[in-house]
Protein backbone atom coordinates (compact mmCIF):
# COMPACT_ATOMS: atom_id res chain seq x y z
CA UNK A 1 0.00 0.00 0.00
CA UNK A 2 1.36 3.42 -0.95
CA UNK A 3 1.55 6.18 1.59
CA UNK A 4 0.10 9.53 0.57
CA UNK A 5 3.55 11.10 0.15
CA UNK A 6 4.82 8.15 -1.95
CA UNK A 7 1.74 8.34 -4.18
CA UNK A 8 2.14 12.12 -4.49
CA UNK A 9 5.77 11.69 -5.61
CA UNK A 10 4.76 9.03 -8.13
CA UNK A 11 1.97 11.22 -9.54
CA UNK A 12 4.32 14.22 -9.89
CA UNK A 13 6.94 12.23 -11.75
CA UNK A 14 4.45 10.56 -14.08
CA UNK A 15 2.59 13.78 -14.92
CA UNK A 16 5.83 15.69 -15.60
CA UNK A 17 7.12 12.91 -17.83
CA UNK A 18 3.82 12.50 -19.71
CA UNK A 19 3.35 16.22 -20.28
CA UNK A 20 6.92 16.52 -21.56
CA UNK A 21 6.51 13.84 -24.23
CA UNK A 22 4.77 13.89 -27.57
CA UNK A 23 2.82 10.72 -28.17
CA UNK A 24 1.87 9.13 -31.45
CA UNK A 25 -1.84 8.37 -31.26
CA UNK A 26 -2.82 5.10 -32.96
CA UNK A 27 -5.49 5.42 -35.64
CA UNK A 28 -7.70 3.07 -33.61
CA UNK A 29 -7.70 5.42 -30.61
CA UNK A 30 -10.79 7.44 -29.82
CA UNK A 31 -10.22 11.01 -30.99
CA UNK A 32 -10.75 13.55 -28.24
CA UNK A 33 -10.17 17.31 -28.27
CA UNK A 34 -6.77 18.30 -26.91
CA UNK A 35 -5.78 21.61 -25.36
CA UNK A 36 -3.36 23.68 -27.44
CA UNK A 37 -1.19 24.71 -24.48
CA UNK A 38 -0.26 22.77 -21.36
CA UNK A 39 -1.58 25.65 -19.26
CA UNK A 40 -5.04 25.03 -20.75
CA UNK A 41 -5.08 21.44 -19.49
CA UNK A 42 -6.97 20.47 -16.37
CA UNK A 43 -5.00 18.69 -13.67
CA UNK A 44 -3.33 15.50 -14.83
CA UNK A 45 -4.55 13.59 -11.78
CA UNK A 46 -7.74 13.91 -9.80
CA UNK A 47 -7.34 16.27 -6.87
CA UNK A 48 -8.23 13.66 -4.24
CA UNK A 49 -8.16 9.94 -3.95
CA UNK A 50 -9.11 7.33 -1.41
CA UNK A 51 -8.83 3.61 -1.23
CA UNK A 52 -11.89 1.50 -0.73
CA UNK A 53 -12.19 -2.18 0.13
CA UNK A 54 -14.85 -3.97 -1.87
CA UNK A 55 -16.33 -6.35 0.67
CA UNK A 56 -19.47 -7.78 -0.94
CA UNK A 57 -20.91 -8.71 -4.35
CA UNK A 58 -23.34 -5.79 -4.06
CA UNK A 59 -20.51 -3.31 -3.44
CA UNK A 60 -18.53 -4.80 -6.36
CA UNK A 61 -21.53 -4.30 -8.66
CA UNK A 62 -22.03 -0.75 -7.37
CA UNK A 63 -18.40 0.15 -8.12
CA UNK A 64 -18.52 -1.50 -11.56
CA UNK A 65 -21.71 0.40 -12.42
CA UNK A 66 -20.09 3.66 -11.31
CA UNK A 67 -16.95 2.95 -13.32
CA UNK A 68 -18.87 1.95 -16.45
CA UNK A 69 -21.06 5.07 -16.21
CA UNK A 70 -18.09 7.51 -16.17
CA UNK A 71 -17.70 7.92 -19.97
CA UNK A 72 -21.48 8.16 -20.34
CA UNK A 73 -21.74 10.84 -17.64
CA UNK A 74 -18.92 12.82 -19.29
CA UNK A 75 -20.84 12.76 -22.58
CA UNK A 76 -18.16 10.77 -24.41
CA UNK A 77 -20.52 7.95 -25.41
CA UNK A 78 -24.24 7.20 -25.20
CA UNK A 79 -23.83 3.79 -23.53
CA UNK A 80 -20.99 2.19 -21.57
CA UNK A 81 -20.70 -0.55 -24.19
CA UNK A 82 -19.63 2.12 -26.71
CA UNK A 83 -16.50 3.08 -24.73
CA UNK A 84 -13.73 0.95 -26.29
CA UNK A 85 -11.63 0.66 -23.12
CA UNK A 86 -14.53 -0.25 -20.86
CA UNK A 87 -14.83 -3.60 -19.12
CA UNK A 88 -18.60 -3.41 -19.73
CA UNK A 89 -18.48 -5.99 -22.54
CA UNK A 90 -16.58 -8.41 -20.31
CA UNK A 91 -19.16 -8.20 -17.52
CA UNK A 92 -22.41 -7.83 -19.45
CA UNK A 93 -21.99 -9.61 -22.79
CA UNK A 94 -20.08 -12.51 -24.32
CA UNK A 95 -17.42 -10.19 -25.79
CA UNK A 96 -13.94 -10.06 -24.29
CA UNK A 97 -13.18 -6.37 -24.91
CA UNK A 98 -9.76 -4.87 -25.69
CA UNK A 99 -8.07 -6.01 -22.49
CA UNK A 100 -7.94 -9.56 -21.16
CA UNK A 101 -9.50 -9.80 -17.72
CA UNK A 102 -10.19 -12.34 -15.01
CA UNK A 103 -13.63 -12.51 -13.48
CA UNK A 104 -13.68 -11.64 -9.78
CA UNK A 105 -15.97 -13.93 -7.83
CA UNK A 106 -17.18 -12.89 -4.41
N, C-alpha and C positions, 0 to 999 in steps of 0.2 A: 504494500500500500504506500502510495506517495504521500509525503507530507505536503502541506500547502506551499511551503517555500521551495521544495524540490519541483513541484508541479509548475509553480510560477517561473522558475528558471528554465524548465523545459519549454514552456509556452513561449517565453521571450526568445529563446534561441531558434525555435522552429519558425516563429512568425518573421523574425529578422531574415532568416535564410530564405524563406519562401517569397517574401516581398522583394528580395534582392535578385531573384532569378527570373528569367523569362522562360516560360514553359510552352512547349509545342502542344497544342490541343489536338487530340485525335479527331478525325472527321466524325467518328461515331459518338463523340461527346455531345451532351446537350448544350446548345448555345445559350449563353446567358449574357446579359449586358454587363460590361466591365467598366469601372471608373477609369477616366483618362489619367488622373494623377493619384498617386498613393494617398495624398492628403484627403482625397474625396472618398476613400474607402472607409467603411465602418470598421470597428474593431475586428481584428483577425480572429480572436477567441471571444466566447461569451464572457460577459463581465463576471459572472458568478457560476460556481459549480457546487455540486454536492453529490456525495455518493449515496446510494440507496440499495439496500439489500432486498432482493425480490424473494419473498418468503412463502408465496402461495401461487397456485395456478391462476387465481383471479387477478392477483397483482401482476403476474407475468403478462396476462392478456391486456390488462389496463395499460401497461408500459408499451407493449407492442402497438396497441391502437393509437396511443399518443405519438409514438415514433412514426408510424405509417401515415398519420394525418398531417405531419409537419409540412411536406411539400404541397399538400392540398391547401392547408391554411395560409401558406405564403403565396398562393395563387400561381404556383409553377405548373401544376397539372390539375385536371378535373377530378381524378380518382387516384388513389395510392398505387393502383396497379400500373398507371401510366408513368410513374417515376422509375427510370431504368435501374437505379441503384437501390431500390427498395427491396426489402425482404418479403414484401406482401405476397408475391407470387409463390414463394417457398411455403408460407404458412397457410395460404387460402386457395391455392390451386395446385394443379399437378406439375406446374412449371418449376424449373430449378432456379431461374434468375441468373444474373451475371456472376454472382459469387457463390461458390460452394459453401454450404452450411450444414451444421449438424442440428437436428431437432433436440430441443431441451425438453425433457420430460420431468414433470414435477408431481 
